[in-house]
Amino acid sequence: MNMNTINRTVLFVAALFLSTVAVANGSVLIEPSDLAEEISNGAVIIDLRENGAEKEISILPGSVTSPFSGWRGPSDNPGLVLSESRASKLFGDLGIRPGDRIILATAGGSNSMFGAAARAFWDLKSFGFGDVGILHGGVAAYQAAALPFADSYLSRQPKVLSLSFDTSFYAPKIDLLEVVQANQSTQLLDARPIAWHEGKKWHPASLTPGTLGSSKVLDYSKFFVTQDSSRLKTMDEIEALLDASNVQPNNISFCEAGWWSAGNWFIISQLNGYENSRLYAEGRVEWSRNELPQVNVPTKKELEELKKKSD
C-alpha cells in the first residue's frame, strides 16, 4: 500500500461526512443526461462560450450567457484573480447569488475547455458559491447525446452583491516564493506538458520560459479520454495517475495563466478529495514578469533558436 492510498484511507471518515454535503449540494460533475433534472430542481446554467453563430443555434435550456473572456484578467496577466467589486458586478448581473445551484458549460471538444470551466468553478467557489458543477464534456457532449436545445437564453433579474474573496483555495506568489526558497513540504505541481516545464514553450505574455524550482510535472492533458475531448477518464484511472505522480494532499497547482492548473486543482481537490490543494491563479506569466527565481530558463542564444522554430 503506497502513501497516497494510505492518505485516502485516513480521509475515509471525512469523506463519509462530506458525501452528505455532496448529496445536499449536488455533484460537481454533471452528465448531459442529468441536466434536465438539474434545471427542474432550480439549477442555473452558465454558458461560458464566446459569442458566435454556433452558440446561437445550440443554446442550453435554463442557461444564461457569460463569455469566459469576461472573467479573465488583462493581456499581461490573464490569470489575475477577480477583484471583489468586479466579481460582485459580474455575478450580480447574471442574476445569481451564493446559495444558487450553478452549472458551468463550455463548448467542450478539447481538454482546454474543461480547464476554462474549472477556472470559472474556482472563481465561483472563491467568492462563496458553494453549490457549483461542471457539465461533463460541455455542449459538444450534450449535442452528441441528441438532447434538446432552447430557443433563447434566460433573462434573470440582476442582483446587487457584495462578495468577499475566500483565500482558502488560493496560493499567492508570496506563498510559492516561500516554498521555492525555504524548500517547504508543500508540493508544487506544474500542470503544463513537459516541453513547457523544460523551458521550450511559453505563453506570449511570459517574459521568459522556465518553471518554478522544486516543481514536478503533472500534465493536465493526461486526465482526459483524448486530447480532443473535455471528458475525463474514470476515477480509477485518475487515481492511478495521481498515485504514479505521488501527488501529496498539501499541494499548489500552477501553469502559465491559471487555466490548465485550475483543471488539476479541480481533479485533485474536488474529485480526489485533497482539500489542502490550492491554485496559483496568476501562474507563471505573473511569476516571470515579476522576475522571480526560475529554473529551466534557456540562455539568450537558446531562446533565439526556440523563437525561430516557433515562427
N, C-alpha and C positions, 0 to 999 in steps of 0.2 A: 504493500500500500504506500503510494508516494505522498508527499507533503500536501499537495493540493487536494487529494482525496480525503486526507485527514481533516484539512481545513473545512471541507464541505460537510464532513460528518459532525464536526464541532458546531457548525452553524445549523444543524438539522432542527434543533428545538426552536431556534429563532425563526427558521424558515416556516415551521408549522404555524407559528403565530402570525408571521407576515402573510401566509396564504389566506388567512381570514380577511386581512385587509385587502388583498388582491381580489377576493370574491366581491367585497363591498365596492371596490373602485373599478373593477373591470380589468381585462387583460391589457398588457402593454403592446401586444402584437395581435392584430385583428385580421382574420382571414376574410377575403371578399364575400364569401357566402354568409358571414355573420354580420355584415354591415347593416342590412335592413333591420335586424333585431336591435342593433345598437341605436339606430336612428329612432325606432319606435319607442325606445327607452329614454329618449331625450338627448342623445349624443349630438354634438355639433361637429361637422366635418370641415376641416380647414384645408382647402386646395392650395398647395404651395407652388403650383406650376406657374411659369411665366405666361403672360397673355399671348394668345395666338389663335389661329383658325382651328387647329386641332382641339384646343381646350374648349372652344365654344360648342363643339358638337359632341363632347364627352364629359358633360357636367355630372358630377356625382350627386345623388339625391342627398338632401339635407345639408348641403355644403355652402360655405362662404368662400370667397376667393381672397387670397393674400399672397401674392408672388413672393417667393423666398428672398429675392433680391432686396426687398424692403426690410428684411430682418438683418441684413448684413452691414458690416462696417464700411468705412471709406476704402478706396482702392489701395492705399498704402498700409492699411491694417484691416483687411476684410473680416477677420475673425473677432474684431473688437466686441466686447460684451455690450449689450444694450444698456443704456442708462435707464435709471428708474423712471424718469419722465418720458423717455421715448417708448419704453415698454408699456407704460400706462396708457399712452395715446394709441399705440399700435393695437394692443389687445382690446382696449375700450372701444375703439372704432369698429372692431369686429363684433361687438355686442356680446362678448364673453367675459366671464369673471371667474376667479378661483371658486371651486366647487362644481363648476360645469364639467361634464364629461366631454373631452376633446379627442378627436381622432384626426391625425395628420396624414395627408396624402400627397405624394409626388407623382410624377409621370411614371416612375418605375423604368424598367428596361436597362438599368445599369446599377452597379453597386454604389456609385457615387450618389445616385438619387436617394438611396437608403440613408447615406450619410447626411444629406440635407434634412431629411425627416428627423433623424436622430439629433441633429443640432437644434432644430426647432423644438423637439421634445425637451432637450436640456434647457433651452431658453425658458420654456413654459414652467418646467419644474422649478427652475431657479427663481421664478417670480411668483411662486405659491400655488400654481395649478397642479393639484395632486393627483388628478384622475385623467391621465393622458395616455393615448395609444397611437400606434402607427399602423396604417393599412399595409399589410404584408404584400409586397410586390407592386404596390401603387396602383395607379389607374390601369396600367398595362395588364396586371393580373385580374383586375375587376372586369375589364373588357374581354379578356380571354375566357372568363367564366360565363360569358354571354348574359351578364346581368344588366338590368335596365338603367338607362341614364335619365336625367331630369331635363326639363326644358330651360330652366333658369336657376341662377344662384339665389339663395335666401337673402333677404334684406332684414337684418336684425337691428333692433333699436340700440344705438350706441350707448355705452355706459361710461360714466366718469369714474376712473380708477385711480388709486394712489398706491402703487405697488412698491414693495421693498425687495431688494435682491438678497437672496439667501446664499451665502458663500459656501454652504456645505458641499456642493458638487464642484467647486471651482478651485483651481490652483493658479494664483497669480505668478508672474515671473519671479518675484522675490522668493517664493516658496521653492521654485525649481532651482534657483541660484543657490539656495542653502543646500539642496540635495546634491547638486553638482560639486560644490566647493567643500562641503563638510562630509561627503560620502555617507549620507544618511541612508537608513534602511528602506526608505520609500523607493519603490521600483518605477523607473521611467520607461514608458512604453512608446516607441516610435511606430505610429500606425502606417507610415509610408512604406512602399516597396523598397527592397534592398538598394536599388540604384540611387534612390533619393537619400537614404541613410548614408551611403558611401560618398555622397557629395557629387554625384554625376548628373542629377536632375534637381531642379528647384523651381519655386514659384516666381513669376516675374517680379513680384513686389519684394522678394527677399534680396538683401544686398549681396549675400554670398551663399553658396551651397554649404552643406555640412549638417551636423547633428549635435545633440547635447551629449556631453561626456557622461559615461556610465549608462547610457540608454541602450535598450535592446529592441530589435525589430519584432513587432507583432503586426505583420502585414494584414491590414484591414480586409483586403480583397480575398483572402483565403477563407473567409467565413461564408462565402456565397456559393450557391449551386453552380453558377457560371459567372464569368466576368461581365456578361451582358445581362445579368439578372439582378434584381434587388430583392430576391428571395433568399433567405438564409438557409444554411444546411441544418440538419437535425440537431437537437440539443446534444445527443450523444457525440456527434461529430464535432460540435463546437467545444464541448468539454474536453475531448481528446486533443484538440488544437491548443487549448489553454494549458492542459497538462504538459503537452510536449514543449511548450514555451515556458513552463514553470512560472506561470503568472501568479503573483502573490496578491493577497487581499488588500494590502496597502499600496496603491499604485496611482500614477498620474499618466494619462494618455496625452500625446501631442502629435500634431502633423504640421503642415505648413500654415493653415488658417482655420483650424477647428472644425473641419468637415469630416474627413475620414476618421479622425480621432474621436469625434462625437459618436461615430458608429461603434468604435471599440469600447468607449465608455458605456454605451447603452448595452452592448452584449455582455460586458464584464459585470456591470452593476445591476442592471435591470433583469437580465436573463440568467446570469450565473450567480447572482446574489452577493457579490463582493461590495458591500455598502461603503467601504472606505476608498472606493475608486473616485478619482477626480479628473477634471478636464482642464488642460491649459488651453483655454478657448482661443486666444490670440495666436498661439502657435509660433513656429519658427520664423515667420515673417516678422513679427514684432521682436523676437529674440535677436535676429540678425540686424535689424535696423537700430537696435539699442547697443549693438556691438558687444554683446555678451559672449562669454567664452564658448567656443565650439570645437569639435573635433571633426576629422574627415573633411577639412576645408582644403580645396585644391590650391596649388600655387597659382600665381598670376599666369604663367605660361600654360598650365593645365586648364585653367578657366577659359583662356582664349581658345584653346583647342575644343573644349566642350561647347562653347558658343558657336564655333564654326560648324560642328556636327549637328547642332540643333537648328541652324538656319535653313 
